């Protein structure tokens, strides 16, 4: 059973999403709607209270910067996968949202079958993108891999601190404790480091960091 929290500014949108999730061709008894949210401010607390597996969020009516602040909020559990429906996400926002832990970014006019598939994938820890959103992420990653010896973008001082701790073998929880930040923020920094270094894994990021002199041995 996948526990889902629906968030949308419009009551019509909330009802529409609930109908899609409950009447789609693959819904069966596998989706449980545990709550509905009409605003962003209460979302972290509501997610903490209801313990959903997935938040399905219609971004229409919400500012994208405000959305990002929710996913980076220390009170928002990184264990809650987010499926965001939006029509006008910029490439940079899409990349930042994925780094912040958003599991799916999809158009608002998707079918019930597509929404259910995205929810199931997000609950399983997978990332889902609509084909038109892939171009916002893949080119940068491709460039990073083909130019491994040239950093696409320099690491920030905090990212260098996190990279140094990765080299020491620390896990996210230990890094968060040492830097007095949330595990979710650590996850965001690690994703940013991987993207900037063109690394697929933490081990590869450490290896590249050593070659670039970013890690003190």
LOFI-726505 format. One record per residue: x, y, z of N, C-alpha, C in turn. Coordinates in steps of 0.05 Angstrom, whole numbers, plus 5000, padded with zeros to 4 digits. Example, Ala and Ser with C-alpha at 12.3 -4.5 7.8 and 13.67 -1.06 7.14 Angstrom:
// LOFI-726505
526448865156524649105156526449345156525749555142527349795143525850015157
END
This chain:
// LOFI-726505
501749765000500050005000501750255000501350434981502850684979501150914990502051035011500651255024501351515010499251655001499551894985498252134998499752354998498752615007498552794983496152904978495753074955495953364963497453524947497753814953497153974928495354164930494654334907493254584918493654814906492355064915489355054909488554924888485854914879484454664889482054704900480454474909479654294885479354414862478654264838481054084831483454194832485854034826486153804846485653864872485953654892483953424886481553494879479553294873480253144848481253284828482053154803484352954807486353024823488552844828487652604844485852644863484852424879483252224861481752334842480252164824482052004806484252134796486151994779487451764794488151814819489551614835487751384843485251434846483451234856481951084834481851204810480251074789481950994765484651034766486350964744486350664739487150574715487150294708488950114725490850234740492650074756492350124785490150264792489950354820489550124839487749934833487249704850486849804878487749654899487549764926490249864936492149914917494849974925495450264932493550444928493950734934492050814957493150934978491451034999491951335002489851494998490051785001489851845031492051935043492051985072491552275080491552455060491052735067491152915043490353165047490353365026491253625038492953775023494054025032493354245011492554475021491854695002494054905001496054885019498155085019500854955024502955115020505655005023506755025052505955225066507055275093506555035112504254915109503554695128504454425118505654415094506254155082508353985097510554105106512453945122511253825147509653985162508453885187506353675181504853715159502753525151504053255143506253275128507653035120508752885144509753035164510752915188508552775204506152895204503952785219502752545205502452555179501052345165502852115154505452175153507451975144506751855117506352015096505851905070508451795058508151615038510451525023511051715001508951844990509252024967507452264970508552504963506952744961506552804931504052814922503452894895502653184895504253354883503853644886503453784859501053904856500554064832501654344837503654414821505154664825503554914815501354874801499755094791498755264815499355514815498455684837500555724858502855574856505055604875507455714861508955884874511455984863513655774865515255744844517255534843519355574865520055814871521955864893520855774920518255824924517055734948516955434950516455304927516455014926519154904934521255024924523954934930524554964959523555174971524155215000522854995017520554885007519254665022521054425022522154354999523754104997526454135012527354375016529854425030529354485060526754505067526054555095527054315113528354385134529454175152527254005164524754105165522553955176521253765155522053795130520853625109522653375107521453145112522952895113523852815085526452755082527552665056526452385048525152245068524051985062521452005046520252245046517652285032518252365003517752184984518252244956516252444945517152634929515452834918515052804888512552804879511852804850510653074844512053234828511153514822510053524794507653644792506353684766506553974759507754044737508154324729508454344699507854584689508054634660510354814652511454954671513355164663515955164680516954924685519454904701521854974683523555144693525955214678527954984681529954964662531954754664533454774691534155014700535655044725533954954749531355024748529554944770529254644771528954524747528654224746531154094758533554184750535954064761536154104791535454344801535554404830533554234845531154204833529054044846529953754849531153644829532153364830534353344851536053544853538153534873537053554901534753694904533453724930531853474938531653284920530353034927527652984914526753164897524253114882524652874864522652694865522952444850521752444822519852624817518552634791517652914784518152994759517253254749515853194723513253244723511553154701509553374693508453364669506453564661503853514676502253724678499753704693497553554679497853514653495753384637496253084634497852964651498452674648495952504654496052264644493752074647493951944675491751804682491651664707493751444708494151304686496151094684498951204688499551444676502151564679502651664707500551774720500851874747501351644766499851424763500151194780502951074777503851064752506550954747508651124760508351394759510251574771510251544802507851514814507651484843509051224851508551014837509750754844512750764841513750894820516650924816517851094837516551314844517651494865517751354892515651204898515551054923517850844924518650744901520750544899523550674899523650944900526251084901527351154874525751134853526651194826525951484818527351594798526851864788525351844762523252004759521552004735521552284723522152294697521952544682520452504656518852714649517652714623519752744602519552624578521652654558522552934552520653124553521453404547523053534569523053414593524553514616527453394616527753174602530453034603532653214593532053374572534053554561535053754580533553814601534454004621536653894639536953634639538853504657541053354642540353204622542253034608544553184595544153404580546453544567548553614587547853724610549853814630551453574640549953354644551353114654553253004633552353004608553952904586556453064583556153334584558553504582560553454604559453394628561253354651562853094647561552884636562952634633565052654611564452804590566352824567568653014573568353184594570453364601571153324631571753084637572153014666574453164679576353254663578653394675578153694678575853794669575254074673572554104687572554224710570154254725568154434711565654334710563554494697563054744713563154724739562654944758564154894783565555084794567155044819565354974842566454814860565054744885564954974904562855004919562655204939564355114963565055294982566555205005565154985021562455005024561054795038561154535023560954534997561154294981563854164983565954334985568654214989568854085017567554205037567554075063566153805062563853795048562453545046564053335030565353425009567053244993569353135010570553295027572653205044571652995063569253025073568052825091567252575076566452595051565952365035568452195032570652335028573252205025574052065051573052165073573652035099571751805105569851755087568051535090565651585107565051835112562651905129560051875113557951785126555351765113553852025118551552055105550052315107549352395136548652195152547852265180550252375195552652255191555052355205555852625195555652675168556252935157554453145168551853085169549853275180550453345208551253155224551853205253554353385255556353335239558853495241558453785232556653825211556254085200553854235212552454085230549954205242547954285221547454105202545454155181543753895180541553905164539853675162540953475142540153225145540953015126539953085098537653215096536553295070538353495056539453685072541253885060543853745052544853555067547153405059546653265032544353145030543653005005543653194982542753434986542753634965545653714957547353744977550153814971551553584956551053334964552253104951551453094922548853134917547853124889549153344873549453584885550753804870553653744864555053624883557853544880558153344857556453144856556452944835556053074808554153264807553553394781555853574772557053724790559253894783561753744775562253514787564653364781564153164759561653124751561052934730561452654740560852604765561252344777558552194780558651934777556251774779555951664808558151654823558051544850559751724869559451674895561051824914563951754911564551494906567251404903568551544879567151574857568151704834568652004839566752124855567052404861569552454878570152274896572552294913575052264895574952074876577252034858577752284842575652404831575952644814576852874832575752884856576553104875579553094881580552844884583452814890585052914866584252844842585652924818585753234815583653364824583353654821584553794845585553654865586653784888584553894907582153794906580053894923579953754950581353534952581353374977584153374989584253435015586853425029587353145039589453025030590152755037591952745062
END
